[in-house]
């Protein structure tokens, strides 16, 4: 069919094609939008930002029933949990998305990837300006339910171009001040975004007023607005780091240890800049603060993981091993086991592994299934058998019996017997019935049928006065064909 279309295009006049395009763009919104996405960036006259007209017309055609979010139309949709893969940013819950705007967001990203910075600037500004104009007529609750990607993407694009040197800072700063004065931006969402935008710019353009302005914006923010608070704080500490003002970095961190996103981002930046001593100071301050009775414990900061990350970045082998061993006992993460193993040359790993097992035996008094996961990773089947023999565990056996039974069938059957002996100590019908699935698993193991037959006879003889046991086990014998 494509060949036919190509032949037809070659046979019709340029005027006929133009008339067809004009006709269909007036008839079909999607066709018109795709046409503009494809060809508007190729226009010759770049003195006027035509994207303002494009977005204004597009938004004015939307007719949303905010009182009935399930009443989806062709041009928009409402999703309680939507992840926009095209834009690559998680929108969150309960936002309106517009199909046609989604496509422009995708175009903005592709233009940025293609280094078409002039078009990125024009589209970003137009999207900000026209969304503000359009949403200004909505009540605040409705405007806050618009997909935040539509604003974060253009603001972040302009910020990125500025930081990469593709956009004049003074020109952008003047644009920001000029736009902020307009009434249409007088909403919490837009004022916060523009304020942060101005903060980033003023760190370069208006340095003497940067800190007072940033602090004034922080004071205005609701304490629940963690994302914006974190972004402003990160801009402040970046400013201090440029000046090598580590005291101010530390003071800012200490005053905001409760802002988890900020602390995580700050630690990440300090490690990347190899400022390891400063990162450790922050972790120490956080640890001291947490030990205070009145300090909230709902922090999303894993101090142990940060210390491991710092030790790895420093190449401190002894500290890597010490921290990883502790974390494997206290807060097991398999990635820390890999980090621990990576700290040993292959020829020394046997000693390192034995050190880990000894550390477990010395410090973990109770059954710990994490060790079985390590044994499996190392293909150490005898280690699993020995550990399960010492710590009779139904869950551990259920998880690992298939891993060990082919090579060690007799030992695996003995482990099942240990679990069964433990269960039937509880002299109840429910306990007896709970071991029937274990018998079935044993039968599937090499030599298991004979073993189970003998085991059943032993139990029936040993516990012949336990009528419930005799009844349950005899029923199992009679109904299982492999035991006949």
Beta strands, then each sheet from edge to edge (+ up, - down):
strand 1: 76-79
strand 2: 82-84
strand 3: 89-92
strand 4: 95-98
sheet 1: 1+ 4-
sheet 2: 2+ 3-
end
